[in-house]
Every structure is written in C-alpha cells, then in structure tokens.
Amino acid sequence: MDSELRVDVVRESALAGRVVLWEESARDGAQGKTLMDAGFRVELARAQGRIFGDDGPRHVVFAAGFPAVCEQEFEAVRRVAAEAEGAVSVAAVCRGTEADVRQALASVKGSAHARIMVVVPASEAMARVMVHRTAREALDDGVGLVALARDTDDAVAVDVCLADASRADHALMADYANIVTSAGAGTVVLADTVGCQLPAETTAMFTDVADQADDGVVLGSHLHNDLGLGLANTLQAAATGVRVLSSSWLGVAERSGMVATEQLLFLLGGDPARAADVLGSPDGPSLWWSVPDLTRLPAITRAVSAHTGVPLTVTTPIVGTGVGTISTGTPFVHPELFQPFDPSALLGIEPSVVLTHLASARVVTAVAARLGHDLDREQARSAMHWVKERAYRTGRAVVEDQAFADHLDVLTAGRDAP
C-alpha cells in the first residue's frame, strides 16, 4: 500500500488547528427518517468536498453509512468510497463488534483517506443497554477492536465514538482516549447522544477530558439538538480546542437532529474575525487549509431538501427562503440595517423584494417596476391597498407576482380593477 494513503489527514488537520467537518446527513440522517440513495450520497460527498477544493479530504469526513444495516446499505457505502474518493475522506460507521468492524473495513477498502468509526458506549447506563457490560468493559473491548482494524488494514484510519459521553465519567473517558489513541485510533469523538447537555456542561466535558488526556489525543464532537442547543454546544466544544465537529445538512439526524452543517460552516467560515471571537483564539492559526466557498451552501441545501423531503422554510437559518428577502418599508430603504450579513457577497443569494400585506408604497412601486410597470403616486397607493386587501381576503401573506401583474395591467390601462 502506498505510504501516502496511510497519512491520517484528519488528525493532521485537527492537530494543526484546522476544522474538520464530520458529515452525518447520510448516516445519522437515516435515523431522522430520511434515506439517501447511493447516487445522491456520491453527489453530496463530491459537492461538500468542492467547498474546499483540493483540500476536501482534509476538511470533510463524509460518513457514508452504516454497512451492517443491510446489503443495500453496504453497497451504498462502497459506492461512495469508490466514487467520491479524493473529494472527501469517506467513513463507514459500525457497532463495537468484530463482525461489524470487518464489514466496515471491507466497505471502504482501497479508498484514499478511508476511515471507519466504531461506536462504543461510554456511560454505565448505555453500556448496560448496548453490550450488557460495564462501561469500562465496553471501552476495553473497543481498544481491541481498534487494534484489530489497524492490523487488518492499516490504510484505513479508525475513529471511536463514545456514545452517551454527556452522562459518562470524564476521567474514565480521558483514560480511555489515551489508551485507544496509543492503539492507533485517529480521533475520539464525544457524543451527546440524547442531546441533553447545556453549553456550560459541554465546555466542562471537553475541557476535563482534554486536560486529563495526552497531547496526541484528538477529540471530536457529536452533539444532538434535542434542546435546540446543538449549534451552541458545538461552538462551545470548538472553543475548548476541538476541531473535528460533527454536523448534518439541514440538521437531519435522530429525533430533533443535530447541528446543521450550513450553519456551522457559515459561522466558522463566513467571518474570520467573528470566528476567532467565538472560539476565543484571535491569535490562533487559520481554521482552514482552503477558505470554504460558502456560495455553494444554498445549492447543496436545496438538493438535500429535495432528495430527503426535509423542508427549507422561510425561517431556516442561513439558507432559508426568507434570506435576502425584503417586504417592508424601512428594510427596503436600509437593508444593511436589517440583516446580519450580506447574503449576496457571502452566499451568492441576490436580494429580492417580496409583496406581502406589510408592503409600503415604495415596496409596491419596486415590485411593479420589476414586472414592467412604472407607477405614479396615485397608482402606487391604489395598488398598495389592493395588495393588502387581497392578502387578508385570501389569508395568505404573500401576493403572487402573477396576480399582481394581472391587477397592474388593468390599473395602468385606466380601468377599474376587478
């Protein structure tokens, strides 16, 4: 095997202070009642890698799936490993059993920068449920599985996810992180499996484990959103120095999901000074080998939404249908005062004026101009009253362009509107 393939680019990135996104929409997203077919997984992996150009494998681990689910899932993972090679680092996720580990290795075998992640219970309660043993015994088994994987195929990096870390003993996890890293693990991911942590608790967990772990241990985060704190908790983890950060497009994952990839990537990649403030490291190294191209985010999220059926709504942060839209007077005159960032400059989303029952005469005039009508003051006032009346009559805030255009044709022809 070419020695170049054995370089763990994820460890290399994290130890250099660069962010690595562990993408979960294809894997954990399945537990959110979505199913990506193999072709779309390949497309998504490639698209996410292109955000970082040639550095895609150093910035993205794409969890392609859980091969043990069924033959079709194994083949989907295998296809991503073969066809998205070079765009991202492809990973297969498995349970802590010898059979699952061997199957996961087979699903990504031969792919450059391939990885597997072994899920091991870290809390006493989770260990009893998952493997009917104590947490220490489950973790000891995990060490053996890492060694097995490395002995079987040393071209595939091995990561460990500590399930239910948020309810586990910090000293035990730090001790285990040292041992399993010595056995060959690339990263040790601490998971808030049930999304129960508060931000201060997240900070305490990652700080305590990192303080008691050796310098060579690379920690990662996998934080769910059940209390609506997935993003806040992930930023807290990053502020403690964690650079391998799990996320999922549109936040799709089990139950209430997890931190959304587009939100996390935007907050860490959209404004370097803001990111440095968030992470408390203004003098630290750059977070990126290649600056992410955020203009790719809207198209990716639209594709994920269309394929999975998870809606993009007017209130979806960063990439929702409300981003860049203006419908009322003062924002229309001074849009920069009513938005936290320039959607055109950062995301390639051009601003648009939407006609609603809140429209002022200026807004109505602007929409009319877009539709090819130059209204005088009286026509604008008449059209504004018509827009408001129609919205309330139909019970829908947005007045469609076609309906308004039909009205304007009548209004500007000098006839009474119907």
C-alpha positions in Angstrom: 0.0 0.0 0.0 1.3 3.4 -0.9 2.6 5.2 2.2 0.7 8.3 1.1 -2.6 6.5 1.7 -1.6 5.9 5.4 -1.3 9.6 6.3 -4.2 10.4 8.6 -5.2 13.8 7.1 -7.9 14.3 9.7 -5.5 14.0 12.6 -3.1 16.2 10.7 -5.7 18.9 10.2 -7.0 18.8 13.8 -3.6 18.9 15.3 -2.7 21.9 13.1 -5.8 23.7 14.4 -7.9 23.3 11.2 -11.6 22.4 11.3 -12.8 19.0 10.1 -16.5 18.6 9.4 -17.7 15.1 10.2 -20.8 15.0 7.9 -23.7 12.9 9.2 -26.6 13.6 6.9 -26.3 10.2 5.0 -25.7 8.2 8.2 -27.3 9.7 11.3 -29.8 11.4 8.9 -31.2 8.0 8.3 -32.3 7.9 11.9 -34.1 11.1 11.2 -36.4 9.1 8.9 -34.6 10.1 5.7 -33.0 7.8 3.1 -30.3 9.0 0.6 -29.8 6.6 -2.3 -26.2 5.7 -3.3 -26.1 8.1 -6.2 -27.1 11.1 -4.2 -24.7 10.2 -1.4 -21.9 10.3 -4.0 -23.2 13.6 -5.4 -23.4 15.1 -1.9 -20.0 14.0 -0.9 -18.4 15.5 -4.0 -20.3 18.7 -3.6 -19.3 19.1 0.0 -15.7 18.4 -0.9 -15.8 21.1 -3.6 -16.4 23.7 -0.9 -12.8 23.2 0.0 -11.3 22.5 -3.4 -8.3 20.2 -3.3 -8.4 20.2 0.5 -11.8 18.4 0.7 -10.3 15.3 2.2 -8.6 17.3 4.9 -11.7 19.3 5.8 -14.6 16.8 5.4 -15.2 13.3 6.7 -18.3 12.0 4.9 -20.0 9.3 7.0 -21.3 7.4 4.0 -23.5 5.0 6.0 -23.8 2.0 8.4 -22.8 -1.1 6.3 -24.3 -3.6 8.8 -27.9 -2.3 8.2 -28.3 -4.5 5.0 -26.7 -5.4 1.7 -28.0 -2.3 0.0 -26.5 -0.1 2.7 -23.2 -1.8 2.4 -23.2 -1.3 -1.4 -24.1 2.4 -0.9 -21.2 2.9 1.3 -18.9 1.0 -1.0 -20.0 3.2 -3.9 -19.3 6.4 -2.1 -15.9 5.1 -1.1 -15.1 4.3 -4.8 -16.7 7.3 -6.5 -16.1 10.2 -4.0 -12.5 9.2 -3.4 -10.3 12.3 -3.4 -13.2 14.7 -2.8 -13.6 13.9 0.9 -12.4 11.3 3.4 -15.1 8.6 3.3 -16.1 6.8 6.5 -18.2 3.8 7.4 -19.8 3.6 10.9 -20.2 0.4 12.8 -21.0 -1.1 16.2 -18.4 -2.4 18.5 -18.3 -6.0 17.3 -15.6 -7.8 15.3 -18.0 -8.7 12.5 -19.2 -5.1 12.1 -15.6 -3.8 12.1 -14.5 -6.2 9.4 -17.6 -5.4 7.4 -17.0 -1.6 7.7 -13.3 -2.1 6.6 -14.5 -4.0 3.6 -16.9 -1.3 2.6 -14.2 1.4 2.3 -11.2 -0.8 1.4 -8.9 0.8 -1.2 -10.3 4.3 -1.0 -7.8 7.1 -0.3 -8.2 8.6 3.2 -10.8 5.9 4.1 -12.0 5.7 7.7 -14.2 3.6 9.9 -15.9 4.8 13.2 -16.5 2.3 15.9 -19.4 3.3 18.3 -18.6 2.3 21.9 -20.9 3.1 24.9 -19.2 5.3 27.5 -21.8 5.7 30.2 -22.8 2.9 32.6 -26.4 3.1 31.5 -25.6 3.0 27.8 -23.1 0.1 28.3 -25.7 -2.0 30.0 -28.2 -1.5 27.2 -25.9 -1.8 24.3 -23.5 -4.5 25.3 -24.8 -5.8 28.7 -21.5 -4.9 30.3 -19.9 -2.2 32.4 -18.6 1.0 30.7 -15.0 0.0 31.5 -15.5 -3.4 29.9 -17.1 -1.9 26.9 -14.3 0.5 26.4 -11.7 -2.2 26.9 -13.4 -4.1 24.1 -13.2 -1.0 21.9 -9.4 -0.9 22.3 -9.1 -4.5 21.0 -11.3 -3.6 18.0 -9.1 -0.6 17.1 -6.1 -2.9 17.2 -7.9 -5.4 15.1 -8.8 -2.9 12.5 -5.3 -1.5 12.3 -3.8 -4.9 12.0 -6.4 -5.9 9.3 -5.9 -2.8 7.0 -3.6 -0.1 8.2 -4.5 2.1 5.2 -7.9 2.7 6.8 -8.0 5.2 9.7 -10.0 4.1 12.8 -12.0 6.5 14.9 -14.0 5.8 18.1 -17.3 7.4 19.0 -18.1 7.4 22.8 -21.8 7.1 22.9 -23.6 8.9 25.7 -20.4 10.7 26.7 -22.5 13.5 28.2 -23.5 11.1 31.0 -20.2 9.3 31.3 -17.3 9.7 33.7 -14.8 12.3 32.4 -11.8 10.7 33.9 -12.7 7.3 32.5 -13.1 8.8 29.0 -9.8 10.6 29.2 -8.0 7.4 30.3 -9.7 5.5 27.5 -8.8 8.2 25.0 -5.1 7.8 25.9 -5.2 4.1 25.6 -7.2 3.9 22.4 -5.1 6.6 20.7 -2.0 4.5 21.6 -3.7 1.5 20.0 -4.0 3.5 16.7 -7.2 5.5 16.9 -7.3 8.7 14.9 -9.9 10.6 16.8 -12.1 10.1 19.8 -15.5 11.6 19.4 -17.5 12.5 22.5 -21.2 12.2 21.8 -24.1 13.9 23.5 -26.2 11.1 22.1 -29.6 12.3 23.5 -29.0 16.0 23.2 -29.3 16.7 26.9 -26.3 18.9 27.5 -26.3 22.6 28.3 -23.5 24.7 26.9 -21.6 25.0 30.2 -21.8 21.2 30.6 -20.4 20.8 27.1 -17.5 23.1 28.0 -16.8 21.2 31.2 -16.9 17.8 29.5 -14.5 18.6 26.7 -12.2 20.7 29.0 -12.0 18.0 31.6 -11.3 15.2 29.1 -8.7 17.2 27.2 -6.9 18.3 30.4 -6.6 14.7 31.5 -5.7 13.3 28.1 -2.3 13.2 26.4 -1.3 15.8 23.8 -1.6 13.3 21.0 -5.3 12.7 21.6 -7.6 14.3 19.0 -11.1 14.8 20.3 -14.2 15.3 18.2 -17.8 16.3 18.9 -21.1 14.8 18.0 -23.8 16.9 19.7 -27.6 16.5 19.1 -30.2 19.2 19.1 -33.0 17.9 21.3 -33.0 21.0 23.4 -32.2 23.3 20.5 -28.6 23.7 21.7 -26.7 21.6 19.1 -25.1 24.6 17.5 -24.3 26.4 20.7 -22.8 23.2 22.2 -20.7 22.6 19.1 -19.3 26.1 19.2 -18.5 25.6 22.9 -16.7 22.4 22.0 -14.7 24.3 19.3 -13.9 27.0 21.8 -12.2 24.4 24.0 -10.0 23.4 21.1 -12.0 20.6 19.4 -11.6 20.7 15.7 -13.4 17.6 14.5 -17.0 18.7 14.6 -19.9 16.5 13.6 -22.8 18.1 11.7 -25.5 17.3 9.2 -27.0 19.2 6.3 -30.3 20.8 7.4 -29.6 19.3 10.8 -31.2 15.9 9.8 -30.4 13.2 12.4 -32.1 11.2 15.1 -35.1 12.8 16.9 -34.6 16.6 16.7 -31.5 16.3 14.7 -28.1 17.9 15.3 -26.2 21.0 14.4 -26.7 21.9 10.8 -23.7 21.8 8.5 -24.6 25.0 6.7 -25.0 26.9 10.0 -21.7 25.7 11.5 -19.8 26.2 8.3 -21.1 29.7 7.8 -20.4 30.8 11.4 -16.8 29.4 11.3 -16.1 30.3 7.6 -18.0 33.5 6.9 -16.2 36.0 9.0 -12.7 35.0 10.3 -12.7 37.8 13.0 -16.1 36.6 14.3 -15.0 33.0 14.2 -11.9 33.9 16.2 -14.1 35.7 18.8 -16.4 32.7 19.0 -13.5 30.4 19.6 -11.6 32.7 21.9 -8.5 32.5 19.8 -7.9 35.7 17.9 -4.1 35.0 17.6 -4.6 31.3 16.7 -3.9 29.6 13.3 -6.3 29.8 10.5 -9.2 27.3 10.7 -8.8 26.3 7.1 -6.2 25.0 4.7 -8.5 26.4 2.0 -11.1 29.1 2.7 -14.6 27.5 2.2 -16.6 28.6 -0.7 -19.9 29.5 1.1 -21.7 30.3 -2.2 -22.1 26.6 -2.6 -24.2 26.2 0.5 -27.6 27.3 -0.9 -27.5 24.8 -3.8 -26.4 21.9 -1.6 -29.1 22.5 1.0 -31.8 22.8 -1.8 -30.6 19.5 -3.2 -30.7 17.8 0.2 -34.1 19.2 0.9 -35.4 18.0 -2.5 -34.0 14.5 -2.1 -35.0 13.9 1.6 -38.2 15.9 1.8 -36.8 17.9 4.7 -38.2 21.4 4.0 -36.4 24.6 3.5 -38.6 27.2 5.2 -38.7 30.9 5.4 -37.1 30.7 8.9 -34.4 28.2 8.1 -31.2 30.0 9.2 -28.5 30.9 6.6 -30.1 29.2 3.6 -33.9 29.5 4.2 -36.3 31.1 1.7 -36.5 34.2 3.8 -32.8 35.0 3.5 -32.2 38.1 1.3 -35.9 39.0 1.0 -37.4 42.4 1.8 -41.1 43.1 2.3 -41.5 46.2 4.5 -40.6 49.9 4.3 -37.5 50.6 6.4 -35.6 47.4 5.5 -36.3 48.3 1.8 -34.7 51.7 2.2 -31.8 50.5 4.5 -31.5 46.7 4.1 -28.0 46.6 5.6 -29.5 47.6 9.0 -31.9 44.6 9.0 -29.6 41.7 8.2 -26.6 40.2 10.0 -24.6 39.6 6.8 -24.6 40.4 3.1 -26.3 37.3 1.5 -25.1 38.3 -1.9 -21.5 38.7 -1.0 -21.2 35.6 1.2 -23.7 33.2 -0.2 -24.5 34.4 -3.7 -28.1 34.9 -2.8 -29.3 38.1 -4.5 -31.8 40.2 -2.5 -35.4 40.2 -3.7 -38.5 42.2 -2.8 -41.5 40.1 -1.8 -45.0 41.5 -1.9 -47.0 41.0 1.3 -49.7 42.7 3.3 -47.0 44.7 5.0 -45.9 46.4 1.8 -45.4 50.1 1.7 -45.9 52.2 -1.4 -42.2 52.1 -2.1 -42.2 48.3 -2.0 -45.2 48.1 -4.3 -43.6 50.5 -6.7 -40.4 48.4 -6.8 -42.3 45.2 -7.4 -44.3 46.9 -10.1 -41.1 48.1 -11.8 -39.8 44.5 -11.8 -42.9 43.5 -13.5 -42.6 46.2 -16.2 -44.9 48.9 -14.8 -43.9 52.5 -13.8 -46.5 53.6 -11.3 -47.3 57.2 -10.4 -48.0 58.1 -6.8 -51.8 57.5 -7.0 -51.4 54.3 -8.8 -48.9 53.1 -6.2 -51.3 54.0 -3.4 -54.2 52.2 -5.2 -52.0 49.1 -5.8 -50.9 49.1 -2.2 -54.5 49.0 -1.0 -55.3 46.2 -3.4 -52.3 44.1 -2.2 -53.3 44.4 1.4 -57.0 43.6 0.7 -56.1 40.6 -1.3 -53.7 39.2 1.3 -56.3 39.4 4.1 -59.1 38.1 1.8 -57.1 35.0 0.8 -55.5 34.6 4.2 -52.0 34.4 2.6 -49.3 36.9 3.4 -47.5 36.7 0.1 -49.2 38.1 -3.0 -48.1 36.2 -6.1 -46.4 38.2 -8.9 -48.8 36.9 -11.5 -51.8 38.0 -9.6 -50.3 41.4 -9.0 -49.2 41.7 -12.7 -52.8 41.0 -13.8 -54.0 43.7 -11.5 -51.4 46.2 -12.8 -52.4 45.5 -16.4 -55.9 46.7 -15.5 -54.8 49.5 -13.3 -52.3 51.1 -15.7 -54.8 50.7 -18.6 -57.1 53.1 -16.7 -59.8 50.5 -15.9 -61.1 49.6 -12.5 -59.5 46.6 -11.0 -61.8 43.6 -10.7 
